[in-house]
Amino acid sequence: MTRRVKTRCCGLSLQVGTKIIGFFSLVGYLIQLVISMMQSSGLDLEDASLDAAEIFIIISSVIVSSALLACCVLLLQVVFSNSRPVLLVPWLVGDMIMRSIHVIILISGIMLAINSNIAHGVSTVFIMSCFIGLETYLWWIVLCYYRELRHHESTCKGATTAELVAM
């Protein structure tokens, strides 16, 4: 069970912290989508020298980037309207999937360090460990905001109009 917090992200409220996370995620996934689109536009599918796995990776990165971009839009919509916490779930799941991919990259960096290129492997492990730690912290903030909205939603269900105004 996760701890509930009222303020995180440098002392800001969870809503403001989630807004900041949403904007940075939106910009990051938009950049990732543009890069993926540029890579896919340069593909010549009739070229026999292209590897099928490489084509699959480039095309799937376009699709995944588009889906994550849509999740970020949902995240920001929830944060600004302060309603329907269930719309945060796609972002939480998508970010968890991205973190899983980053853990796979971390494991490949460890294998690279063990097998051959120690300097490159160690740098990959260090960078990916820091990145995964930051991602986990930011994911936790959004999860706490989701739980706060769910708690607020459950306490407001049986409330009268006068009680809602008092909240």
N, C-alpha and C positions, 0 to 999 in steps of 0.2 A: 504494500500500500504506500502510495506516495504521500509526502508531507504536503499539507496545504500551507501556502504562504500568502501574505497580503501584499508584500512589496518585495521585488527583486529587480534585477536589471538596474544596477546603480541607484537603488532607492526609489525608482519609478514604480508606478502602479503596474499591475499585471496587464491591464488593458494597453497602456502606453508602451510597455515592453513588447507586447504582442504586435502592436502596430509597427514598431521599429523592425522587429523580426520579419513581419510580413512584407514590408517594403524592401528590405535587403534580399529576402528570398525571391521576391518578384523580379528585382533587377538581376540577380544571379541566374535565375532560370531563364529569363529573357535573353541574357548574354549567351547562355548555354544553347538556347534554341537557335539563335542567329548563327553561332559557330557550327552547329549541327546542320543547319540549312545550307550554309556555304559549303560544307564538306559534301553534302548529298548532291548539291547542284553540280559539283565537279566530277561526279561519277559518270563513267561511260559504261552502261550496263552490258553493252555488247562486246566490251573488251575481254578477251579470253584470259588475260593475265590477272584479272581481279579475283581475289579470294572471296568465296561466298560468305565466309565468316565476317570478313571486313565489311562487306555490303550490309549484312544483317546488323552489325553493331552500329553503323552510321545511321541506317534507317530507323532502327529501334531507339537510338538516342534522340532522333527528331520526335518520335511518338511519345517517349517518356518525358522529354522536356515540355512538350505541349500539355501533357496531362498534369505535370507538376505546376505549370504556369496557371492552369485552370484552378488547381487546388489553392494556389496563393491568392487568386482573385476571390475565392470563397472565404478564405481566411480573413482577408481585409474587409470583405462585406460584413462578416460577423462582428469583427472588432469595431467597425464604425457604427453599426446599427445596434450592437450590444444585445443581440437576440439570437435565437436558434443555435444553441451550442453544438447540435449534431452536425452542423456544417463545418466544424473544425476537424471532424474525424478524417475526412480525406487528406487534409494537410498532415495530420499526425501520422497516418498510415504511409503516405508518400514519403515523408521525411524519414520514417523508420526504414523504408525500403532503400532509400539513398544511403542511409547509414550502414545498412547491411552490405551494400556495394562497396562502400569505403572500407569496411572491415575486410572484405575480400582483397582489396588493393593492399591493405596493411599486411595481410597474411602473405600475399605474393612478394611484398617487400622484405618480409622476414625470410622467406625461402630464397630470395635473391641474395640476401646478405649471407645466408648460410652456404649457398652453392658457389657463388663466384665473385660478384662485384660487391665487396664489403662496403665501400664508401657510398655507393648509390643506394644500396639496400638499407643502410643505417639512416641515411637522410630521408628515405621514403618512410621508414618506420617512425622516425621522430615527427615528421611533418604530418603524417596521417594520424598519429596518436593525438597530437595537439588538436587537429581538425575534428576528429571524432569526439574528443572531450568537449570542445566548444559546441558542436552540434547537439550533443546530449544535453548540455545545460540549456540551450535555447529551446530544445524540444520539451524539456521539463517545464520551462516557463509557460509555454503554450498549453501544456497539459494541465498545469495549475489554473490557468485562466479558464480552460474548458470546465474543470471541476467547480470553479467558482461560479460560472454561469449556470451549471447544472444545479448547484446548491441553491442559487438564487431562484431558479426556475421552479424547483420543488417547493420552496417556502412560499412562493407567490401563487401556487395553484389554488389553495384553499382560502386565500386572503380576500377580504372584501375590498371595495374601492377605497374606503377610508384608510384601511391598513396599508394598501399599496401606496397611497399618497404619503403616508407617514414613513415608509421605507425610503 
